[in-house]
Each structure stands twice: as C-alpha cells, then as structure tokens.
Amino acid sequence: MNATVEAEHFAVFGHPIAHSLSPRIHARFAAFTGIRLHYTAIDAPAASFATQLEDFAAAGGRGANVTLPLKQDACALSAALSDFARRAGAVNTLTRLPDGRWLGDNTDGPGFVRDLTERHALDLRGRRSLLLGAGGAARATAFALLDAGVGELIIVNRTAERADALADAIGDPEHVYTRYWDDLGAAGNFDLIVNATSAGLGAAQLALPFGLVARRTLCYDLSYGAAAFAFLAWARAAGAGPALDGLGMLVEQAAESFAIWHGSRPDTDAVYNELRAELPLRATD
Ligand code: NDP
C-alpha cells in the first residue's frame, strides 16, 4: 500500500512580494518533477522577518527563498553558510537543518552564470568586464563572474564607497578594481557589461557613454520586464552584441534552490519560454 506523501512547505519572503514569480516557477518545477510541495509568498518587512521566519519554521516550513530587502538579514539569521553565500555576504536560499536551524545559500550568482553559459552558450572566460552596481545582487554577480573566469573586472557604483567595499572583499587588486561613474568615459570598451543596479525600477536613466561598447560586447541587465528596457535600449543603440535581461537568471536561480531542497534539478526551458512570452526583451516585441 502506498503511503500518502505529505507536501512540504516552502516560501519566498520579501517586501514587497506580491509580484514575485517564484511561487509560479516552483509550482511548475514541482509539476515537471512529480514532487509534491506548497510554495507561497510571504510579505515580510525587515523589522518582522526574523519572527515570521520562526513562525514559518514552527509551522513546518522546510525551505525559503529570500528577496529584497532581506538577503543580508537572511545571512545573519543563518546558523551555517555555503562558501558562496559567505563570500557574497547575502543569502537567497534557506534550508532547515535537522536541528531546526537554517543553512544559508546563494543561488543568484550560479543562476546568473548558468543563464549565460548554458542557455545562451556564451563563454565568459577572459572577458574584460564592467559591473554596474554594488548591492546584494552585484556582490553575488561579481563572485560568480570571477568563478567563471572573467578577466579584468571593473566595479562602478553610484555610492563609490560600496564599490570600494566590494573590491576590498574580493581582494584581487590586479584584476578587480573600481572607477568613479564620472570617469567611465576613459575606461575603454568591454567584452561584458552587467547592469546590477535597480535604476530601471525608477525613472532615472543611467549615464553611460557609448564608448564602453564594442560590436562584440555582451550586455546583461539583471532586471527583467520593463525595468530592463532602458539599459537594453542603450546597449542596442551603442551597437552591442547580445543584449539580455535577467529573466533567465531568475529561472536558473530558482532551479538551483529547487535542487538544493529536493535533490534534483528541474529542466528550466519550458518555464523560461512561458515567462518569456509574457515578458518580452523589448517594449515593442
Ligand atoms: P540593492 O538595493 O541591494 O542594490 C541596488 C543597486 O542599484 C545599488 O548598487 C544602488 O546604488 C544602485 N542604484 C539604485 N538606483 C540607482 C540609480 N538611480 N542610479 C544608479 N544606481 C542606482 O538591490 P539588489 O542588488 O538586490 O538588486 C539589483 C537589481 O537586480 C534589481 O533590479 C533586482 O530586481 C535585480 N535582481 C534580479 C535577479 C534575477 O534573478 N534576475 C536576482 C536579484 C536581483 P547605491 O549603492 O548608490 O544605492
């Protein structure tokens, strides 16, 4: 006789969270793999996150994703960290250990690289790279790019001190250093430009000289949907090579989390294609 397998509980915490695609992505992965699970979105302001996470654990929650603005809090609440999460200083995946405490991981960086190298079959090795931003996602991206073997990595951020802090944390001054945003005109051109700022969520346009771009330059915005349109339009106008948004990264980081919790990595193409049909790369597509 088959015993009924209880569906395990997972959630994504963030604030705001209503528009998160994670519940939908994990539900699709569960359907593909035949794994029974409940995955919900929990609105958690920073002030009450720790309590809400405790309540979730007490109610049987087995794993959680964490998004803005809670990734550093999740790092602090983790009893143990994966090597990548420790380096990035941010956690987006929590797994409940047998003793009830949380193991913190970060799948943003691996998800970003996997989108580029697997879905888009791009080789990152040796690329002269420019990283715009120094927030949580930029930190994960920087370490993932270095793990993937990029060449020189220049970090630029609106608040210069945060870029310096990230370069210091990496500690490879020969290959990884910062520039002031106003000096970008003298930086030459790049093989890879990654926009890890959240500027596209607001009305502000990033001031970026066309001279950063050559015909081969790969431009990637971690945002997706309308938030990525301005940067990708700039990249195309500057004559860049591929201009990609972060939708693939979103799906891949979710698949990495799924693999941590369930021990098997789902195929991501079907979910990516479904979401891509709803979130085109250009306003006019
Ligand atoms: P943070 O709030 O930690 O960092 C925001 C970054 O953007 C900071 O470097 C900030 O600079 C910069 N910034 C904000 N507004 C402007 C502006 N008007 N001009 C220039 N710089 C600006 O956010 P995250 O790092 O978590 O997220 C960054 C982006 O990445 C978001 O759009 C998010 O949606 C996306 N993301 C996508 C993921 C995916 O799976 N596709 C996963 C994670 C994030 P300063 O330090 O000066 O404030």
Boltz pocket constraint, residues with backbone or C-beta under 6 A from the ligand:
constraints:
  - pocket:
      binder: B
      contacts: [[A, 68], [A, 108], [A, 132], [A, 133], [A, 134], [A, 135], [A, 136], [A, 137], [A, 138], [A, 157], [A, 158], [A, 159], [A, 162], [A, 195], [A, 196], [A, 197], [A, 198], [A, 199], [A, 201], [A, 202], [A, 204], [A, 205], [A, 206], [A, 222], [A, 223], [A, 224], [A, 227], [A, 246], [A, 247], [A, 249], [A, 250], [A, 251], [A, 253]]
      max_distance: 6.0
